[in-house]
Amino acid sequence: MVQADSAGAAFGADPASGRRDVAVVGAVRGSGVHLVSGACDADTYHVDRQDAIRVVQAKGNRVLDDSQVRAVADLVLRAGRFLGRPQDIEWAFEGTQLYLLQARPITTLGALSDPAAALSLWDNSNIAESYNGITTPLTFSFARRAYERCIASSASCCACRRRCWLKNETPFATCSA
């Protein structure tokens, strides 16, 4: 049994906002029993992918120093890479040794899009249905230009502004709209 000096929970993505570019670390002194039961509030830290730490909440002296916060953030991110999706972990420090106590997927992420992710524009056009017969390089060149104009026109009708098109230039590479 780990005799924890500090413990808590960490998330490989922000479960409240859905942001995948930040790890969230919650920490209390001693074992995490009081945190899990809701008997006490944890110090909360956000760690971005450049290892910058933002203290969201700390009462009095911080439970973890910066190196410990980064170690926990690194642990939750490594667990997520190993298991194939962002994780919700429980962890503990005994002295300087960090222990992974439990890991499970963050269940709330399924319903949340990542607000920090690049916007993707999808369409369901299928070139084989539109251009039957032999598809040559000329067909693809023509179809690409036609679809780009069609998508740009549709985006324009949906109040997508020109600066939005320029920011996402690749889908509209040959547009003149």
BAPA-492052 format. One record per residue: residue number from 0; x, y, z of N, C-alpha, C, O, CB in turn; residue in one letter. Coordinates in nm, 2 decimals, decimal comma, m for minus. Atoms other than C-alpha are relative to their C-alpha. Glycine has a CB too. Example, Ala and Ser with C-alpha at 12.3 -4.5 7.8 and 13.67 -1.06 7.14 Angstrom:
residues 2
nr|n_u|n_v|n_w|ca_u|ca_v|ca_w|c_u|c_v|c_w|o_u|o_v|o_w|cb_u|cb_v|cb_w|rest
0|0,09|m0,12|0,00|1,23|m0,45|0,78|0,09|0,12|0,00|0,19|0,12|0,07|m0,10|0,00|0,12|A
1|m0,09|m0,11|0,00|1,37|m0,11|0,71|m0,08|0,11|0,08|m0,03|0,22|0,09|0,04|0,05|m0,14|S
//
This chain:
residues 177
nr|n_u|n_v|n_w|ca_u|ca_v|ca_w|c_u|c_v|c_w|o_u|o_v|o_w|cb_u|cb_v|cb_w|rest
0|0,09|m0,12|0,00|0,00|0,00|0,00|0,09|0,12|0,00|0,19|0,13|0,08|m0,10|0,00|0,12|M
1|m0,08|m0,12|0,01|0,13|0,34|m0,09|m0,04|0,09|0,11|m0,16|0,12|0,14|m0,03|0,08|m0,14|V
2|0,02|m0,10|m0,11|0,17|0,58|0,20|0,02|0,14|m0,06|0,13|0,19|m0,05|0,10|m0,03|0,12|Q
3|m0,01|m0,12|0,08|0,09|0,89|0,01|0,02|0,13|0,08|m0,04|0,15|0,19|m0,13|0,02|m0,08|A
4|m0,02|m0,13|m0,06|0,23|1,23|0,10|m0,10|0,10|m0,07|m0,14|0,20|m0,01|0,15|0,05|m0,02|D
5|0,10|m0,08|0,08|0,01|1,38|m0,18|m0,06|m0,09|m0,10|0,00|m0,19|m0,14|0,06|0,13|m0,06|S
6|0,07|0,09|0,10|m0,24|1,23|m0,42|m0,11|0,08|m0,07|m0,13|0,20|m0,03|m0,07|m0,12|0,07|A
7|0,10|m0,07|0,07|m0,51|1,32|m0,66|m0,04|m0,07|m0,13|m0,02|m0,19|m0,15|0,04|0,14|m0,03|G
8|0,05|0,05|0,13|m0,67|1,28|m1,00|0,06|0,09|m0,11|0,09|0,21|m0,08|m0,15|0,00|m0,01|A
9|m0,05|m0,08|0,12|m0,54|1,40|m1,34|m0,07|m0,05|m0,12|m0,11|m0,16|m0,14|0,15|m0,02|m0,01|A
10|0,07|0,03|0,13|m0,70|1,42|m1,68|0,09|0,04|m0,11|0,16|0,14|m0,11|m0,13|0,08|0,00|F
11|m0,08|m0,03|0,11|m0,52|1,40|m2,01|m0,06|0,10|m0,10|0,00|0,13|m0,20|0,02|m0,13|m0,08|G
12|0,07|m0,10|0,07|m0,77|1,65|m2,15|m0,09|0,07|0,10|m0,12|0,01|0,20|m0,08|m0,05|m0,13|A
13|0,09|m0,07|m0,10|m1,00|1,91|m1,98|m0,14|m0,06|m0,02|m0,20|m0,04|m0,12|0,00|0,15|m0,03|D
14|0,14|0,06|0,01|m1,32|1,71|m1,91|m0,11|0,10|0,00|m0,22|0,06|m0,05|m0,02|m0,10|0,11|P
15|0,11|m0,10|0,00|m1,52|2,03|m1,87|m0,01|0,07|m0,13|m0,13|0,09|m0,18|0,03|0,10|0,11|A
16|0,01|m0,07|0,13|m1,43|2,21|m2,19|0,02|m0,09|m0,12|m0,02|m0,05|m0,23|0,11|0,11|0,00|S
17|m0,03|0,09|0,12|m1,31|1,92|m2,41|0,13|0,03|m0,06|0,17|m0,04|m0,15|m0,11|0,02|m0,10|G
18|m0,13|m0,03|0,06|m0,98|2,08|m2,48|0,10|m0,11|0,02|0,13|m0,16|0,13|0,06|0,13|0,07|R
19|m0,10|0,11|0,00|m0,72|1,81|m2,57|0,14|0,05|0,01|0,23|m0,03|0,02|m0,02|m0,08|m0,13|R
20|m0,13|m0,05|m0,01|m0,43|2,05|m2,55|0,05|0,04|0,14|0,14|0,12|0,16|0,02|0,12|m0,09|D
21|m0,04|m0,03|m0,14|m0,42|2,08|m2,17|m0,03|m0,12|0,09|m0,13|m0,20|0,07|m0,09|0,12|0,05|V
22|0,02|0,11|m0,10|m0,38|1,83|m1,89|m0,05|0,07|0,13|0,00|0,18|0,16|0,13|m0,08|0,03|A
23|0,05|m0,06|m0,13|m0,57|1,90|m1,56|0,05|m0,09|0,11|0,02|m0,21|0,11|m0,15|0,01|m0,01|V
24|m0,05|0,08|m0,12|m0,41|1,79|m1,23|m0,06|0,06|0,12|m0,06|0,18|0,15|0,16|0,01|0,01|V
25|0,06|m0,03|m0,13|m0,59|1,79|m0,90|0,08|m0,07|0,11|0,11|m0,18|0,10|m0,15|m0,04|0,01|G
26|m0,09|0,06|m0,10|m0,39|1,74|m0,58|m0,05|0,04|0,14|m0,09|0,15|0,17|0,14|0,04|m0,02|A
27|0,03|m0,03|m0,15|m0,45|1,71|m0,20|0,12|m0,06|0,08|0,19|m0,15|0,02|m0,13|m0,06|0,04|V
28|m0,10|0,06|m0,09|m0,22|1,63|0,09|m0,05|m0,13|0,05|m0,17|m0,15|0,07|0,04|0,10|0,12|R
29|0,04|0,13|m0,05|m0,22|1,27|0,21|m0,06|m0,08|m0,11|m0,03|m0,06|m0,23|m0,09|0,02|0,12|G
30|0,06|0,09|0,11|m0,42|1,01|0,03|m0,12|0,07|m0,07|m0,16|0,18|m0,02|m0,06|m0,13|0,07|S
31|0,10|m0,07|0,08|m0,68|1,10|m0,23|m0,15|m0,03|0,05|m0,24|0,00|m0,02|0,01|m0,04|m0,14|G
32|0,13|0,04|m0,05|m0,97|0,96|m0,02|m0,09|0,12|0,02|m0,21|0,12|m0,01|0,01|m0,08|0,14|V
33|0,08|m0,12|m0,03|m1,09|1,31|0,09|m0,04|0,07|m0,13|m0,15|0,13|m0,14|0,08|0,10|0,09|H
34|0,04|m0,06|0,13|m1,08|1,43|m0,27|m0,11|m0,08|m0,07|m0,20|m0,02|m0,12|0,13|0,00|m0,09|L
35|0,10|0,09|0,06|m1,27|1,13|m0,41|m0,14|0,01|0,07|m0,24|0,01|0,00|0,05|m0,14|m0,01|V
36|0,13|m0,01|m0,07|m1,54|1,16|m0,14|m0,06|0,14|m0,01|m0,18|0,15|0,03|0,03|m0,04|0,15|S
37|0,05|m0,13|0,01|m1,57|1,53|m0,20|0,01|0,08|0,13|m0,05|0,19|0,14|m0,15|0,00|m0,04|G
38|m0,01|m0,07|m0,13|m1,48|1,62|0,16|0,10|0,12|0,00|0,09|0,20|0,09|0,06|m0,10|0,10|A
39|m0,09|m0,12|0,01|m1,21|1,87|0,05|0,02|0,03|m0,15|0,00|m0,05|m0,24|0,13|m0,03|0,07|C
40|m0,03|m0,05|0,13|m1,12|2,08|m0,25|0,15|m0,02|m0,03|0,23|m0,01|0,06|m0,04|0,15|m0,02|D
41|m0,14|0,03|0,04|m0,80|2,00|m0,44|0,06|0,13|m0,06|m0,01|0,22|m0,11|0,00|m0,11|m0,11|A
42|m0,07|m0,10|0,08|m0,54|2,24|m0,57|m0,02|m0,05|m0,15|m0,01|m0,17|m0,17|0,16|0,01|0,04|D
43|0,02|0,04|0,14|m0,60|2,24|m0,95|0,10|0,08|m0,08|0,12|0,20|m0,07|m0,14|0,03|m0,04|T
44|m0,11|m0,06|0,09|m0,33|2,30|m1,21|m0,04|m0,04|m0,15|m0,08|m0,15|m0,17|0,14|m0,05|0,04|Y
45|0,01|0,03|0,14|m0,36|2,32|m1,59|0,14|0,00|m0,06|0,21|0,10|m0,04|m0,10|0,10|m0,08|H
46|m0,14|0,00|0,06|m0,05|2,22|m1,79|m0,03|m0,02|m0,15|m0,09|m0,11|m0,20|0,08|m0,12|0,05|V
47|0,02|0,01|0,14|m0,04|2,29|m2,16|0,11|m0,08|m0,06|0,20|m0,13|0,01|0,00|0,15|m0,06|D
48|m0,10|0,09|0,07|0,16|2,10|m2,42|0,14|0,05|m0,01|0,23|m0,02|m0,04|m0,05|m0,03|m0,14|R
49|m0,13|m0,06|m0,01|0,45|2,34|m2,38|0,05|0,00|0,14|0,15|0,06|0,18|0,01|0,14|m0,05|Q
50|m0,04|0,01|m0,14|0,47|2,25|m2,01|m0,02|0,13|0,09|0,03|0,14|0,20|0,14|m0,05|0,02|D
51|0,03|m0,12|m0,08|0,34|2,59|m1,90|m0,11|m0,04|0,10|m0,21|m0,10|0,07|m0,04|0,12|m0,09|A
52|0,10|0,03|m0,10|0,15|2,56|m1,57|m0,08|0,12|0,04|m0,02|0,23|0,06|0,08|m0,06|0,13|I
53|0,09|m0,11|m0,05|m0,15|2,77|m1,47|m0,07|m0,06|0,12|m0,14|m0,16|0,11|m0,10|0,05|m0,11|R
54|0,06|0,04|m0,12|m0,26|2,74|m1,11|m0,14|0,05|m0,01|m0,17|0,17|0,00|0,07|0,05|0,13|V
55|0,14|m0,04|0,01|m0,64|2,74|m1,13|m0,05|0,02|0,14|m0,13|0,12|0,17|m0,09|m0,11|m0,07|V
56|0,05|m0,01|m0,13|m0,70|2,69|m0,76|0,10|m0,06|0,10|0,15|m0,17|0,08|m0,14|m0,07|0,02|Q
57|m0,09|0,05|m0,10|m0,47|2,66|m0,46|m0,04|0,07|0,13|m0,05|0,20|0,14|0,15|0,02|m0,03|A
58|0,04|m0,06|m0,13|m0,56|2,72|m0,09|0,13|m0,01|0,09|0,18|m0,12|0,12|m0,12|m0,08|0,07|K
59|m0,12|0,00|m0,08|m0,26|2,83|0,11|0,12|m0,04|m0,08|0,13|m0,01|m0,19|m0,02|m0,09|0,13|G
60|m0,12|0,05|0,07|0,07|2,66|0,03|m0,04|m0,11|m0,10|m0,13|m0,19|m0,07|0,10|m0,06|0,10|N
61|0,03|0,10|0,11|0,06|2,46|m0,29|0,03|m0,14|0,04|0,13|m0,16|0,11|0,07|0,04|m0,13|R
62|m0,03|0,14|m0,03|0,04|2,09|m0,26|0,12|m0,06|m0,08|0,20|m0,13|m0,02|m0,13|m0,09|m0,02|V
63|m0,11|0,05|0,09|0,27|2,02|m0,55|0,09|0,12|m0,05|0,04|0,23|m0,07|m0,06|m0,07|m0,12|L
64|m0,08|m0,10|0,07|0,57|2,21|m0,68|m0,01|m0,02|m0,15|m0,07|m0,12|m0,20|0,15|m0,01|0,05|D
65|0,01|0,01|0,14|0,61|2,27|m1,05|0,05|m0,13|m0,06|m0,01|m0,18|m0,16|0,08|0,12|m0,07|D
66|m0,06|0,13|0,06|0,83|1,96|m1,12|m0,10|m0,11|0,03|m0,11|m0,20|m0,05|0,14|m0,03|0,06|S
67|0,10|0,11|m0,03|0,57|1,74|m0,95|m0,12|0,01|m0,08|m0,18|m0,09|m0,13|m0,04|0,00|0,15|Q
68|0,12|m0,02|0,08|0,28|1,90|m1,14|0,04|m0,05|m0,14|m0,04|m0,12|m0,21|m0,04|0,15|m0,01|V
69|m0,03|0,04|0,14|0,47|1,84|m1,47|0,02|m0,15|0,00|m0,02|m0,22|m0,10|0,14|0,06|m0,04|R
70|m0,01|0,14|m0,01|0,55|1,48|m1,36|m0,13|m0,07|m0,01|m0,15|m0,17|m0,09|0,08|m0,05|0,12|A
71|0,14|0,06|0,00|0,18|1,40|m1,30|m0,06|0,03|m0,14|m0,12|m0,06|m0,20|m0,09|0,06|0,11|V
72|0,05|m0,03|0,13|0,09|1,58|m1,63|0,06|m0,10|m0,11|m0,01|m0,15|m0,19|0,02|0,14|m0,04|A
73|m0,07|0,09|0,10|0,35|1,37|m1,82|m0,05|m0,14|0,02|m0,07|m0,21|m0,08|0,15|0,00|0,03|D
74|0,05|0,14|m0,03|0,22|1,05|m1,65|m0,14|m0,02|m0,07|m0,16|m0,12|m0,13|m0,01|m0,03|0,15|L
75|0,13|0,02|0,06|m0,14|1,11|m1,76|0,00|0,01|m0,15|m0,07|m0,06|m0,22|m0,10|0,11|0,06|V
76|m0,01|0,00|0,14|m0,04|1,20|m2,11|0,07|m0,13|m0,06|0,02|m0,18|m0,16|0,09|0,12|m0,05|L
77|m0,06|0,13|0,04|0,19|0,89|m2,14|m0,11|m0,11|0,01|m0,11|m0,20|m0,08|0,12|m0,04|0,09|R
78|0,10|0,10|m0,02|m0,10|0,68|m2,01|m0,10|0,01|m0,12|m0,15|m0,10|m0,17|m0,08|0,01|0,13|A
79|0,09|m0,02|0,11|m0,33|0,83|m2,28|0,06|m0,05|m0,13|m0,01|m0,11|m0,21|m0,03|0,14|m0,01|G
80|m0,06|0,05|0,13|m0,08|0,76|m2,56|0,01|m0,15|0,00|m0,02|m0,22|m0,10|0,15|0,06|m0,01|R
81|m0,01|0,15|m0,01|m0,03|0,40|m2,43|m0,14|m0,07|m0,02|m0,15|m0,17|m0,09|0,06|m0,04|0,13|F
82|0,14|0,06|0,00|m0,41|0,33|m2,40|m0,08|0,05|m0,12|m0,19|0,00|m0,14|m0,07|0,03|0,13|L
83|0,06|m0,04|0,13|m0,50|0,52|m2,72|m0,11|0,11|0,01|m0,17|0,14|m0,09|m0,07|m0,12|m0,06|G
84|0,09|m0,12|m0,02|m0,72|0,80|m2,57|0,02|0,06|0,13|0,08|0,00|0,22|m0,15|m0,05|m0,01|R
85|m0,03|m0,07|m0,13|m0,71|1,06|m2,30|m0,06|m0,07|0,12|m0,17|m0,13|0,12|m0,06|0,14|m0,01|P
86|0,03|0,08|m0,12|m0,72|0,91|m1,95|m0,03|0,09|0,12|0,01|0,21|0,13|0,11|m0,09|0,03|Q
87|0,03|m0,05|m0,13|m0,86|1,00|m1,61|0,08|m0,09|0,10|0,04|m0,21|0,11|m0,16|0,01|0,03|D
88|m0,08|0,09|m0,09|m0,60|0,87|m1,36|m0,01|0,05|0,14|m0,04|0,16|0,18|0,15|0,00|m0,05|I
89|m0,03|m0,03|m0,14|m0,55|0,85|m0,99|0,14|m0,03|0,03|0,20|m0,13|m0,02|m0,10|m0,08|0,10|E
90|m0,14|0,01|m0,02|m0,20|0,90|m0,87|0,04|0,04|0,15|m0,05|0,09|0,22|0,08|0,10|m0,10|W
91|m0,05|m0,03|m0,13|0,01|0,94|m0,55|0,15|0,02|0,00|0,22|m0,05|m0,07|m0,05|m0,11|0,10|A
92|m0,14|m0,02|m0,03|0,35|1,07|m0,44|0,02|m0,06|0,14|m0,04|m0,02|0,23|0,04|0,15|m0,01|F
93|m0,06|0,04|m0,12|0,53|0,88|m0,17|0,14|0,04|0,00|0,22|m0,02|m0,07|m0,02|m0,16|0,03|E
94|m0,14|m0,06|0,01|0,84|1,08|m0,10|0,01|0,07|m0,14|m0,08|0,14|m0,19|0,11|m0,10|0,02|G
95|m0,02|m0,05|0,14|0,97|1,16|m0,45|m0,05|m0,10|m0,11|m0,04|m0,07|m0,23|0,15|0,03|m0,03|T
96|0,05|0,10|0,10|0,82|0,84|m0,61|m0,14|0,03|m0,04|m0,23|0,04|0,05|0,02|m0,14|0,06|Q
97|0,13|m0,02|0,05|0,52|0,90|m0,83|m0,06|m0,14|m0,04|0,00|m0,22|m0,11|0,00|0,09|m0,12|L
98|0,07|0,12|0,03|0,27|0,61|m0,85|m0,13|0,02|m0,08|m0,20|0,11|m0,05|m0,03|m0,08|0,13|Y
99|0,13|0,00|0,07|m0,01|0,55|m1,10|m0,08|m0,11|0,07|m0,05|m0,23|0,07|0,02|m0,04|m0,16|L
100|0,08|0,09|m0,08|m0,29|0,40|m0,90|m0,11|m0,06|m0,09|m0,15|m0,18|m0,07|m0,06|0,07|0,12|L
101|0,12|0,05|0,08|m0,57|0,37|m1,16|m0,01|0,09|m0,12|0,03|0,20|m0,12|m0,13|0,00|0,08|Q
102|0,03|m0,08|0,13|m0,65|0,48|m1,52|m0,12|m0,05|m0,06|m0,15|m0,17|m0,06|0,12|m0,02|m0,09|A
103|0,12|0,03|0,07|m0,97|0,49|m1,71|m0,02|0,11|m0,11|0,03|0,22|m0,09|m0,13|m0,02|0,09|R
104|0,03|m0,11|0,09|m1,09|0,68|m2,02|m0,08|0,11|0,05|m0,16|0,09|0,14|m0,07|m0,06|m0,13|P
105|0,09|m0,11|m0,04|m1,24|1,02|m1,98|m0,13|m0,02|m0,07|m0,13|0,00|m0,19|0,07|0,14|m0,03|I
106|0,13|0,03|0,07|m1,60|0,94|m2,05|m0,07|0,12|m0,05|m0,15|0,10|m0,15|m0,09|m0,07|0,10|T
107|0,07|m0,12|0,04|m1,72|1,29|m2,09|0,05|0,06|m0,14|m0,02|0,14|m0,20|0,00|0,11|0,10|T
108|m0,06|m0,06|0,13|m1,50|1,36|m2,40|m0,08|m0,04|m0,12|m0,07|0,03|m0,22|0,14|m0,04|m0,01|L
109|0,07|0,04|0,12|m1,71|1,16|m2,64|m0,10|0,10|m0,05|m0,12|0,11|m0,18|m0,07|m0,13|0,03|G
110|0,10|m0,10|0,04|m1,98|1,43|m2,65|0,06|0,14|m0,03|m0,01|0,22|m0,08|m0,11|0,01|0,10|A
111|m0,05|m0,14|0,02|m1,74|1,73|m2,66|0,10|0,00|m0,11|0,19|m0,08|m0,12|0,07|0,04|0,14|L
112|m0,10|m0,02|0,10|m1,55|1,85|m2,96|0,11|0,08|0,07|0,09|0,15|0,17|m0,06|0,08|m0,12|S
113|m0,12|m0,06|m0,05|m1,20|1,99|m2,90|m0,01|0,15|m0,05|0,02|0,17|m0,17|0,13|m0,07|m0,04|D
114|0,01|m0,14|0,05|m1,24|2,38|m2,91|0,13|0,05|m0,05|0,14|0,15|m0,12|m0,05|0,08|0,11|P
115|m0,14|m0,05|0,04|m0,86|2,41|m2,96|0,04|m0,07|m0,13|0,15|m0,03|m0,19|0,10|m0,03|0,10|A
116|m0,03|0,08|0,13|m0,86|2,17|m3,27|m0,03|0,09|m0,12|m0,11|0,18|m0,12|m0,07|m0,13|0,00|A
117|0,03|m0,07|0,13|m0,85|2,29|m3,63|m0,14|m0,04|m0,04|m0,18|m0,15|m0,03|0,11|m0,04|m0,10|A
118|0,14|0,02|0,06|m1,19|2,32|m3,79|0,01|m0,09|m0,12|0,09|m0,06|m0,21|m0,07|0,13|m0,03|L
119|0,00|0,08|0,12|m1,26|2,05|m4,04|m0,14|0,02|m0,07|m0,24|0,02|m0,01|0,02|m0,15|0,04|S
120|0,12|m0,01|0,08|m1,51|2,09|m4,32|m0,01|m0,12|m0,08|0,07|m0,16|m0,16|0,00|0,13|m0,09|L
121|0,02|0,12|0,07|m1,65|1,77|m4,45|m0,12|0,01|m0,10|m0,21|0,09|m0,08|m0,03|m0,12|0,10|W
122|0,11|0,01|0,08|m1,87|1,69|m4,74|m0,01|m0,15|m0,05|0,08|m0,22|m0,03|0,01|0,09|m0,13|D
123|0,02|0,14|0,03|m2,02|1,36|m4,87|m0,01|m0,02|m0,15|m0,06|m0,12|m0,19|m0,13|m0,05|0,07|N
124|0,00|0,03|0,15|m1,97|1,40|m5,24|0,09|m0,12|m0,03|0,19|m0,14|0,03|0,05|0,13|m0,07|S
125|m0,07|0,12|0,04|m1,85|1,09|m5,42|0,02|0,01|m0,15|m0,07|0,01|m0,23|m0,08|m0,12|0,04|N
126|m0,03|m0,02|0,14|m1,67|1,13|m5,74|m0,04|m0,11|m0,09|m0,08|m0,08|m0,21|0,15|0,02|m0,01|I
127|0,04|0,11|0,08|m1,76|0,79|m5,87|m0,15|0,01|m0,04|m0,18|m0,04|m0,14|0,03|m0,14|0,07|A
128|0,14|m0,01|0,03|m2,13|0,87|m5,85|m0,02|0,12|m0,10|m0,11|0,12|m0,18|m0,08|0,02|0,12|E
129|0,02|m0,12|0,08|m2,09|1,21|m6,02|0,07|m0,02|m0,14|0,01|0,03|m0,24|0,07|0,12|0,06|S
130|m0,07|0,02|0,12|m1,84|1,10|m6,29|0,02|m0,14|m0,03|0,13|m0,20|0,00|0,14|0,08|0,00|Y
131|m0,01|0,14|0,02|m1,91|0,75|m6,40|0,09|m0,03|m0,12|0,12|0,06|m0,20|m0,13|m0,06|m0,02|N
132|m0,09|0,03|0,11|m1,68|0,57|m6,64|0,14|0,00|0,05|0,17|0,00|0,17|m0,02|0,09|m0,12|G
133|m0,15|0,00|m0,04|m1,30|0,59|m6,65|0,03|0,14|0,06|0,00|0,24|0,00|0,08|m0,03|m0,13|I
134|m0,04|m0,12|m0,07|m1,17|0,85|m6,41|0,15|0,03|m0,03|0,24|m0,05|0,01|m0,02|m0,01|0,15|T
135|m0,14|m0,04|0,04|m0,85|1,02|m6,55|0,05|0,11|0,08|m0,03|0,17|0,16|0,00|0,04|m0,15|T
136|m0,05|m0,12|m0,08|m0,62|1,28|m6,40|m0,07|0,13|m0,04|m0,09|0,21|0,05|0,15|0,01|m0,03|P
137|0,08|m0,12|0,04|m0,81|1,54|m6,60|m0,13|0,01|0,07|m0,18|0,11|0,11|m0,02|0,00|m0,16|L
138|0,13|0,00|m0,07|m1,14|1,43|m6,44|0,02|0,05|0,14|m0,05|0,13|0,19|m0,06|m0,15|0,00|T
139|m0,03|m0,04|m0,14|m0,98|1,47|m6,09|0,03|0,15|0,00|m0,02|0,22|0,09|0,11|m0,08|0,05|F
140|m0,03|m0,14|0,00|m0,84|1,81|m6,18|m0,13|0,09|m0,02|m0,15|0,18|0,05|0,10|0,04|m0,12|S
141|0,13|m0,07|0,02|m1,18|1,93|m6,31|m0,09|m0,01|0,12|m0,14|0,09|0,17|m0,07|m0,06|m0,13|F
142|0,09|0,02|m0,12|m1,37|1,77|m6,02|0,05|0,08|0,12|m0,03|0,14|0,19|m0,01|m0,15|0,03|A
143|m0,05|m0,08|m0,12|m1,14|1,93|m5,76|m0,04|0,15|m0,01|m0,08|0,20|0,08|0,15|m0,02|0,00|R
144|0,03|m0,15|0,02|m1,19|2,28|m5,91|m0,15|0,02|0,02|m0,19|0,11|0,08|0,04|0,05|m0,14|R
145|0,15|m0,01|m0,01|m1,57|2,22|m5,94|m0,04|m0,01|0,15|m0,12|0,07|0,19|m0,07|m0,10|m0,09|A
146|0,04|0,02|m0,14|m1,60|2,09|m5,58|0,05|0,12|0,09|m0,03|0,16|0,18|0,05|m0,13|0,05|Y
147|m0,05|m0,11|m0,08|m1,38|2,37|m5,44|m0,09|0,12|m0,02|m0,13|0,19|0,08|0,14|0,04|m0,04|E
148|0,09|m0,11|0,03|m1,61|2,63|m5,61|m0,13|m0,02|0,07|m0,19|0,07|0,13|m0,01|0,02|m0,15|R
149|0,13|0,03|m0,06|m1,92|2,45|m5,49|0,01|0,01|0,15|m0,08|0,07|0,21|m0,04|m0,15|m0,03|C
150|m0,02|m0,01|m0,15|m1,79|2,43|m5,13|0,01|0,14|0,04|m0,05|0,19|0,14|0,12|m0,08|0,05|I
151|m0,02|m0,14|m0,03|m1,68|2,79|m5,13|m0,14|0,08|m0,01|m0,17|0,16|0,07|0,10|0,07|m0,09|A
152|0,13|m0,07|0,02|m2,02|2,90|m5,27|m0,10|m0,04|0,12|m0,17|0,04|0,17|m0,06|m0,04|m0,13|S
153|0,08|0,04|m0,11|m2,20|2,69|m5,00|0,04|0,06|0,13|m0,05|0,11|0,21|0,01|m0,16|0,01|S
154|m0,05|m0,07|m0,12|m1,98|2,83|m4,73|m0,04|0,14|0,00|m0,08|0,20|0,11|0,15|m0,01|0,01|A
155|0,04|m0,14|0,01|m2,06|3,18|m4,85|m0,15|0,02|0,03|m0,18|0,11|0,10|0,03|0,05|m0,14|S
156|0,14|m0,01|m0,03|m2,43|3,11|m4,84|m0,03|m0,03|0,15|m0,13|0,02|0,20|m0,08|m0,11|m0,08|C
157|0,01|0,03|m0,14|m2,38|2,99|m4,48|0,07|0,10|0,09|0,09|0,08|0,21|0,05|m0,14|0,04|C
158|m0,06|m0,11|m0,07|m2,23|3,32|m4,38|0,15|m0,02|0,04|0,20|0,04|0,14|m0,08|0,04|0,12|A
159|m0,14|0,02|m0,02|m1,87|3,19|m4,39|0,07|0,12|m0,06|0,06|0,13|m0,19|0,05|m0,14|m0,05|C
160|m0,06|m0,12|0,06|m1,67|3,51|m4,44|0,13|m0,04|m0,07|0,20|m0,14|m0,04|0,03|0,10|0,11|R
161|m0,12|0,02|0,08|m1,38|3,54|m4,68|0,13|m0,02|0,09|0,21|m0,11|0,05|0,03|0,13|m0,09|R
162|m0,12|0,02|m0,09|m1,12|3,57|m4,39|0,00|m0,14|0,05|0,11|m0,20|0,08|0,00|0,10|0,11|R
163|0,01|0,14|m0,05|m1,25|3,23|m4,27|0,06|m0,09|m0,11|0,13|m0,19|m0,08|m0,14|m0,04|0,04|C
164|m0,05|0,08|0,11|m1,18|3,09|m4,62|0,15|0,00|m0,01|0,22|m0,10|m0,03|m0,06|0,04|m0,13|W
165|m0,14|m0,02|0,01|m0,83|3,23|m4,62|0,07|m0,07|0,12|0,18|m0,12|0,10|0,04|0,15|0,00|L
166|m0,06|0,07|m0,11|m0,76|3,09|m4,27|0,01|m0,15|m0,03|0,10|m0,22|0,02|m0,08|0,03|0,13|K
167|0,01|0,15|0,03|m0,86|2,74|m4,40|0,02|m0,01|m0,15|m0,06|m0,07|m0,22|m0,14|m0,05|0,04|N
168|m0,02|m0,02|0,14|m0,71|2,80|m4,74|0,00|m0,13|m0,08|m0,05|m0,13|m0,19|0,13|0,06|m0,02|E
169|m0,02|0,12|0,07|m0,64|2,44|m4,84|m0,13|m0,05|m0,07|m0,13|m0,08|m0,19|0,05|m0,11|0,09|T
170|0,12|0,04|0,07|m1,01|2,34|m4,91|m0,04|0,09|m0,11|m0,12|0,05|m0,20|m0,11|m0,02|0,10|P
171|0,04|m0,09|0,09|m1,05|2,65|m5,11|0,11|0,05|m0,09|0,12|0,16|m0,14|m0,07|0,12|0,07|F
172|m0,12|m0,04|0,06|m0,72|2,65|m5,29|m0,02|0,06|m0,14|0,06|0,15|m0,18|0,09|m0,12|m0,02|A
173|0,02|m0,06|0,14|m0,86|2,73|m5,64|m0,12|0,08|m0,01|m0,16|0,12|m0,12|m0,01|m0,11|m0,10|T
174|0,12|m0,09|0,01|m1,16|2,94|m5,54|0,03|0,14|m0,04|0,14|0,19|m0,01|m0,06|0,00|0,14|C
175|m0,01|m0,14|0,04|m1,21|3,28|m5,69|m0,11|0,08|0,06|m0,12|0,20|0,04|0,01|0,01|m0,15|S
176|0,11|m0,07|m0,06|m1,52|3,36|m5,49|0,04|0,10|0,11|m0,04|0,17|0,17|m0,10|m0,10|0,06|A
//
